[in-house]
Amino acid sequence: MFPLVIDLLTFLVNAICLALIKSPDSVRGGRPESTVRQDLVDGFRLLARVPLLKAFSTFGLLISVAEAMIMAMLPILLLRQLGLPDFYYGLVFIASSTAAIVGAWISPRLGERLGIVTVNRLGLIGIAVGTVCIAVGATLGSVSAGLSPVSRLWVLPGRCGTSG
């Protein structure tokens, strides 16, 4: 029950933070009225006109879909297939959230120092390295079936579909 209370509190903090954000329209005195449909059409036109925005948006969409697929199967893999304690399931979310917070905190500073293009390239290299690590983990996962739970956590994808 306690984790659900913590989850509830985080949603409450998020709602308060969102309510405190002033939209650019209200700060500048507003703009002519538009509909949600018109805003969406304008946004898609902008994406179609700017190749870099189109590429990043498509990439973000594909990453989000892949992440959603992984996160949907993660509890089954960790808790049922591998039989790991609930702690490891929480650990994945803690690590993911911490990485997102650190990335959001450090990327503007890196952008000022190294340039936005360089930071984006570093991010893409990081994603590529992570993908290679998952592929290597999937390959070595069945070999590492007898390793300790912490070691097995690093090669989880390889345990999918194997017995044991």
C-alpha positions in Angstrom: 0.0 0.0 0.0 2.9 2.4 0.8 4.2 2.4 -2.8 0.8 3.4 -4.0 0.7 6.3 -1.6 4.1 7.5 -2.8 2.9 7.2 -6.4 -0.2 9.2 -5.6 1.9 11.9 -4.0 4.2 12.2 -7.0 1.1 12.7 -9.3 -0.1 15.3 -6.9 3.2 17.2 -7.0 3.2 17.0 -10.8 -0.3 18.4 -10.9 0.7 21.3 -8.6 3.8 22.0 -10.7 1.8 22.0 -13.9 -0.8 24.3 -12.5 1.9 26.8 -11.5 3.4 27.0 -15.0 2.4 30.2 -16.9 1.7 29.5 -20.5 3.5 31.8 -23.0 0.1 33.0 -24.2 -1.0 34.3 -20.8 2.4 35.9 -20.2 2.5 37.8 -23.5 -1.1 38.9 -23.4 -2.5 36.1 -25.7 -2.8 35.5 -29.3 -5.8 35.2 -31.6 -8.1 32.4 -30.7 -7.4 29.0 -32.3 -8.8 25.6 -32.0 -6.9 22.5 -31.0 -7.5 21.1 -34.5 -5.8 24.2 -36.0 -2.9 24.0 -33.5 -2.4 20.3 -34.5 -2.5 21.1 -38.2 0.0 24.0 -37.7 2.3 21.7 -35.7 2.3 19.0 -38.3 2.9 21.5 -41.1 5.9 22.8 -39.1 7.2 19.2 -38.7 6.8 18.6 -42.5 8.7 21.9 -43.3 11.7 21.4 -40.9 13.6 18.2 -41.7 15.5 18.1 -38.4 12.3 18.5 -36.4 10.7 15.7 -38.5 13.7 13.4 -37.9 13.8 14.0 -34.1 10.0 13.7 -33.8 10.0 10.4 -35.7 12.9 9.2 -33.6 11.2 10.2 -30.4 8.0 8.4 -31.5 9.9 5.2 -32.3 11.8 5.3 -29.0 8.6 5.9 -27.0 6.8 3.0 -28.7 9.8 0.7 -28.0 10.1 1.8 -24.4 6.3 1.3 -23.9 6.6 -2.3 -25.3 9.6 -3.0 -23.0 7.9 -1.5 -19.9 4.7 -3.5 -20.5 6.6 -6.7 -20.4 9.1 -5.8 -17.7 7.0 -7.0 -14.7 6.4 -10.3 -16.3 10.0 -10.8 -17.1 11.4 -9.6 -13.8 8.9 -11.1 -11.4 7.6 -14.2 -13.1 10.2 -15.3 -15.6 13.3 -14.5 -13.5 11.6 -14.7 -10.1 13.4 -11.6 -8.9 12.2 -9.8 -5.8 10.0 -6.8 -6.2 13.0 -4.6 -5.2 14.5 -5.1 -8.7 11.4 -4.0 -10.4 11.4 -0.8 -8.4 15.2 -0.4 -9.0 14.6 -0.2 -12.8 12.1 2.7 -12.3 14.4 4.5 -9.9 17.3 4.2 -12.3 15.2 5.3 -15.2 13.8 8.3 -13.4 17.1 9.3 -12.0 18.7 9.2 -15.4 15.9 11.3 -16.9 16.3 13.9 -14.1 20.1 14.1 -14.4 19.8 14.3 -18.2 17.3 17.1 -18.1 19.5 18.9 -15.6 22.8 18.5 -17.4 21.8 18.8 -21.0 21.2 22.6 -21.1 24.6 23.2 -19.4 26.3 20.8 -21.9 24.4 22.6 -24.8 25.9 25.9 -23.7 29.4 24.5 -23.4 29.5 22.0 -26.3 26.7 23.2 -28.6 23.3 21.7 -29.1 24.3 19.7 -32.2 27.2 18.0 -30.3 24.9 17.2 -27.3 22.3 15.7 -29.6 25.0 13.6 -31.3 26.3 12.4 -27.9 22.7 11.5 -26.9 22.3 9.5 -30.1 25.7 7.8 -29.5 24.5 6.9 -26.0 21.3 5.4 -27.3 23.3 3.4 -29.9 25.6 2.1 -27.1 22.6 1.2 -25.0 21.1 -0.7 -27.9 24.3 -2.6 -28.4 24.4 -3.5 -24.7 20.9 -4.9 -24.9 21.8 -6.9 -27.9 25.0 -8.3 -26.2 22.9 -8.9 -23.0 20.3 -10.8 -25.0 23.1 -12.9 -26.6 24.9 -13.7 -23.3 21.7 -13.9 -21.2 21.2 -17.6 -21.6 24.9 -18.2 -20.8 24.6 -16.3 -17.6 21.5 -18.1 -16.2 23.5 -19.3 -13.2 24.8 -15.9 -12.2 23.7 -14.0 -9.1 20.5 -11.9 -9.4 22.4 -8.7 -9.7 24.4 -10.0 -12.6 21.3 -11.5 -14.2 19.7 -8.1 -14.0 22.2 -6.8 -16.5 21.4 -9.5 -19.1 17.6 -9.7 -18.6 16.6 -9.6 -22.3 18.5 -12.9 -22.9 16.4 -14.7 -20.3 13.2 -14.0 -22.1 11.8 -17.2 -23.5 14.4 -19.5 -21.8 13.6 -21.9 -19.1 15.0 -21.7 -15.6 
